[in-house]
Amino acid sequence: MYEELAILAIFAFCYSVIAGRVENSMISGPMVFVVVGFVLGPSVLGWLGKTADGSGMRVFADLTLAVVLFCDASNSNLSVLKRHISIPSRMLLYGLPGAIVLGFIVGYLLFPNLSVYEIAALATMLAATDAALGKAVVSSPIVPPKLREGLNIESGLNDGLCVPILFVFLALAAGSVAEGEVTQIALTYFLEELGVGLIVGLSCSYIATKLITYCYNKNWIAEVWSQNIVLTLALCCFAISQSLEGSGYIAAFTGGLLFGYLMNEHKQKLILPTEGIGEILALLTWMLFGAMIIGPAFESFTWTMLLYALLSLTIVRMLPVFLALGCKGEDISSRLFLGWFGPRGLASIVFVVIMLERDLPGGDFIAMTVICTVFISLIVHGISAKPLSKWISNREK
């Protein structure tokens, strides 16, 4: 265990001192860490992935998502979001269901070996986009603010919205729920996940911000300990919501939104240390992904998985978003940009681990399809982030 920890720490340190150089190139941090993880993993050198397991990776990815979602939400520009709220709302209300439906249709045509509920679960797993992989776009100052905020809000909320839908399809696929109970079960899951997540996230952040302000005024907050405030609050929102059967993703994101709004005066100073922690956690997760998953998965990929992955990242995602935003008068270039930047990543990986715990007949096949899609997304979205950001900036001038 300590040997693997040493390897992770050494490479993380080395990357930290050259991160600026990498970020100015066409190569993204996640791409570097996945490749290094693959080389160091069992498929090549065998230095990593010997002691970790799926449940451990789920916890790691979950905590990473909680931190990233909270920080991204805290950095949101609510004045811009208020003026352009129709962009993320239409992407979530129409684009997300449209992507699930279209993903189901494509899966039904390509995967006769899967049941209809397994195909629906697969489509749901790949409808959620990744806030961490999309950071290169949503944090870029050259991308128009309305597009940055639209993608940030959508990626922050869609994985939480997908969780209850996924649970229903998994229950149906496993035969643990009768078809006549679907509506009731779906409504219960949705209300619990969304309602508990919202209440916990907003309550924790409201109480925390009042306490922080009071302690600042009393000069009780030490400089060193102030760097732990956002990290611990993000984990509180996530863990409390999860323990109460709510969505930790919704709690972390909505908690971050309220925290950023109420703590506007001090938020940049408070958020910055946790942003760094979130970055390194995300990259280490990608290294484990490369070591534990990508190597063994290569031999299992099929042409139908590859085709589904390519369609999922293009038509299945882009067409519903394109149509959903057309009614609001968004220009074609903006709709294409918003549709393209729906990277798949950590949320989909967490969903795979949840699905594998259900022991579905087609579970391994579904997992390989998701892994194939995430791997391709990692490459194509990483490479295209900077050139397409420049393209949309020039188009919007």
Secondary structure, DSSP 8 states (H G I E B T S, - for coil): -HHHHHHHHHHHHHHHTTHHHHHTSS--HHHHHHHHHHHHSTTTT--SSSS--HHHHHHHHHHHHHHHHHHHHHT--HHHHHHTTHHHHHIIIIIHHHHHHHHHHHHHHH-TTS-HHHHHHHHHHTTS--TTTTHHHHT-TTS-HHHHHHHHHHHHHHHHHHHHHHHHHHHHHTT-S-GGGHHHHHHHHHHIIIIIHHHHHHHHHHHHHHHHHHHHHTT---HHHHTTHHHHHHHHHHHHHHHTTS-HHHHHHHHHHHHHHHTTTTHHHHHHHHHHHHHHHHHHHHHHHIIIIIHHHHTT--HHHHHHHHHHHTHHHHHHHHHHHHTTT--HHHHHHHHH-----HHHHHHHHHHHTT--TTHHHHHHHHHHHHHHHHHHHHHHHHHHHHHHHHHH-
